[in-house]
């Protein structure tokens, strides 16, 4: 399992980073990104703390990536915050997309897909135009296992298939029980309407493509 969207106690997760990593190892994870929620008020603190968890790579057979999830950030402030995240050492940048279950500012999907990010998380009822933008800019759209956010997985998969946009399966884990196995991730991809080849790509090939430069 390669999971590039998880949360620790540095935002609204239940586990400190070391326990999150340990539980991921027990689940058979090969890589994990800790992508706590940030905006312009806490990004320095979160990244300065979470990047220290990479030392656990010396103890466990897992790759650990320092990341952030820009969350409920007004679209106008997003470009400078993405740039700041890279400057502060974020390896994986996720943007909290326009999920149907939270009041994310309109225009978040469209703006995020023009920036230097890796994943647009749970992008809700994403338009065909924005899915094409994801394809053109090499940004992955997320298929998620998280309750609520996963209501639109089928729509996201359809938009991606029509445009050729890349998909990746993540958990958006906030609690111990949110972590999943490779088998469950594959089932989630199939449940979103992908065929077996597409599901393997979303659970293996695309996540590997994101992390291969590190």
N, C-alpha and C positions, 0 to 999 in steps of 0.2 A: 504494500500500500504506500502510495505517495500522496500525502495530504498537504495541500498548500494553503489551507485556510483554517486556522484554529485560534482559540483564545485562552488566555491565562488570567490569573488574578490581577494582572496589570491593566485589564479592562473589566469585562463582565464574566470572565470564566471562573470556574470553581477551583481550579488546580494551579498551584505555583508551577512555573515552567519546568522545574526538574521532575515533578510528579507527572506532568503532562507527557514529557518525553519518555519517562520510564513506562508509563501505561501504553504508550504507542509502541515501544519496543516489544512489550509482552504481546501486543496484538499482531506483531509481525511487520510493523512498518519498516520501510527502508529509508524513508525521508519524511520530514515534517517541517512545515514553516509555521512559526508562531507569529500571528498577524493580528495583534491586539488593536482594538478600536482607537483611532487617534483623530484629532483635529489640530487646529493651530494652538491649542492651550496645553497639550500634553505630549506632543510628538517627541520632543527632546528627552523627556524623562523616560518614556516607554522604551525608546530605542537604546538609550544609554544603559538601561538595566537588562533588557531582554537579550541583547547581543552577547552577554556573558554566558548564556546557556550553551553556546557553541562548544564550550570546553567539555561538555558531556560526550562529544564525539570520541574523546579519548577513552571513554569507559564502555560505550555501547556501539553496536554495529548499526548505526543509523546516521544519516546526514541531517543536519539541523540548519535551518535557514532563518535568518532574522528578517522579519517583515512587519508590515503595518496594514491595517484596513482603514482607509479614509472613510469616515462615517458621518453622514448627515452634514457634510461640508458644502456650503453654498457653491454652486458651480463656478462663480466668479473667483473664488479663493482657491479653487482646486489646482490650477496650474502651478502657482507658487509653492503650494504645499507638497505636491508631487516632487518638484525640484528639491525642496528642502529635505524630503524623506531620502532621496538618493544621496544628497550631500552628507546626511547623518548616518549613512551606512545601510539603509534598507535594501535587502537583496530581492525580496518579493514585495511588490506593491499591489494590493488588492483595493478596489473601490467598491463600497457598499452600493450596489445597484438599486434601481427603482422597484424593489420588491412590492408586491401587492398588499403586504401586511404591515407596512410602516410608512410614515409620511415623509419619505425621502423627497428632497426638492426636485421638482420637474426640471428636466434638462441635465440631470446628473449623468445618465447613461451617455447622452450625446457628447457632453464635454469630456467625460473620462476617456472615451474611446479615441480622442485626439491626443492623448498625453502619453508619457513614458511609464505606462503601467503594464502589469503582467496579466491580471485577471479582473474581469468585471463580475462581481459576485451576484448570484441570484438576481438577474436583471429583469425579472418580472415579465411584463408584456412588451418586451423589446420590439422595436420596429424593424422591418426588413432593411430600411436604410441604415440603421445603426448596426445591425448585424453585418451588413456589408462593410461598414466602417471598421468593425472589429477584424474582419478578414483582411482588409487592406492594410491595417496597421499592426497585424500580428499579435492581437490581444485575444486571450482565451475567454470564452464565455463559460460560466459555471453551471454545471448540473449539481444540485445540492441534495444531501440527505437530510437537511434540517427541516423539521416540521414547520409548516407555514410557508416558508420560503420555497419549499419544493412543489407547491401547488402549480407553478407555471413551468416546471421542468419540460413538459411535453411541448409547450409553445417555444421555449428557448431552443430545444433540439430541432424543431421544425425550421425555425429561422436560420439556425446554423447550417442545416442540411441544404436549404435553398441557396445560401450564399457561399458555402464552403468555409465558414468561420470555424475556428478550432474550438473544441469543447474539452473541459476537464472536470472530473468528478471530485468534489471536496466535501468535507463534513460540516464545516463551520462549527466545529466542536466548542461547546461551552461547559460540558460536564463529562465525567468519566464514561457514562453510557453512550455518549455521542460518537466515540471512536468506533470505526468499523473495520472489517476485514476486506481483503481483495475480492472475495466472493460476493459480499454484500455490495461493494462498490460496482461490480460488474452487473449485478441485478438491478441496481438503481439506474444504470445507464440503459439497460434493456427496457426497463419500465418507462423511461422517458421517450421510447420509440426508436432507439438506435438498433441497428442489427448487430450481430456478434462482432463483425470486423470493426464497426464504428465504436462499439462499446470497449473493445480492447484498446483502440486508439485513445479514447477519452480517459481510460483508467491507467494506461501504461505509457503509450508513445508521447502524447501531448505533455503530461507532467514531466517526463524525462526531457523533452525539448526545452521546457521552461528552466530547468535547473542545470542543464548540461554545461552552461558557460561558467558555472561556479566551481 
